[in-house]
Amino acid sequence: MTFTPTPSVLREPDLADSGLRHLDGENDLHLAFPVMQQLRPHLAGEADFIGRVQRMRAEGYRLLGGFGSGQLVALAGYRPQENLVYGRFLYVDDLVTAETQRGQQWGARLLAALQRLAQATGCARLVLDTGLANTRAQHFYSREGLHNSATRFQKQFAAP
């Protein structure tokens, strides 16, 4: 089961002070693709990215962007979810800072905003996955107060 927070829960003025805003328009997706491609190089192109985001929006997916000097420099893709393990939680699908902006605290700002959003929408926790080999991200998440509490198992199938 999924639930969709109302956009007014985390009001734009709260975000604007930190250089963050939601990317809800189609033009925003064109703007977001080059940054997201740094995290997701397997995407077939901008049209693939836009199509996926549009389908994921039906499940509550949103993009939060970080802007420095008028340029999009960081992204967080997230969606509220609910399951029997965690109850209501905010799942972070994507978290990326443009290579040229790393070390400027954009990831920390995005995570802090997502935590506020999670708490404001009644979520019990914030959850994300990272690859076992991505030790740099693991250290960052630990510094930001996230704890490794599970191991995910998966089995990949050929696409239908």
Secondary structure, DSSP 8 states (H G I E B T S, - for coil): -B----GGGS-HHHHHTTTEEE--SHHHHHHHHHHHHHH-TTS--HHHHHHHHHHHHTTT-EEEEEEETTEEEEEEEEEEEEETTTEEEEEEEEEEE-GGGTTSSHHHHHHHHHHHHHHHTT-SEEEE---TT-HHHHHHHHHTT---------------
